[in-house]
Amino acid sequence: MTHGPRKVAELIEENGWSYPVSVARLEREHALANILIDEDGDSMMLGELLAQGDIERFEDEDDLYEKLEPLFEAERERRSVGLVGKLKQWVLGTYVR
């Protein structure tokens, strides 16, 4: 199960695009693509992720990783809940922030 920046790089490869790739092109073509943000299966739309950063384009795959990893990490942290939150999830059966 591919997740994080690797999933975005795979999307670019699957489309046969070469670098540099503009964020506008990714948003235009794949804004609604579901991207896994972690190994647990949490996901979000690519357009939603890209909107969180001030990125215009990716020069190469290394640049993509460098620019996207902080966005994925911030989203993982935002979604993490502490022990009390996990207990509430277990008892109530819902996601609680």
Sequence and secondary structure as in RCSB ss.txt:
>XXXX:A:sequence
MTHGPRKVAELIEENGWSYPVSVARLEREHALANILIDEDGDSMMLGELLAQGDIERFEDEDDLYEKLEPLFEAE
RERRSVGLVGKLKQWVLGTYVR
>XXXX:A:secstr
   THHHHHHHHHHTT  SSEEHHHHHHHHTT EEE STT  EEEHHHHHTTS   EESSHHHHHHHHHHHHHHH
HHHH   HHHHHHHHHH S   
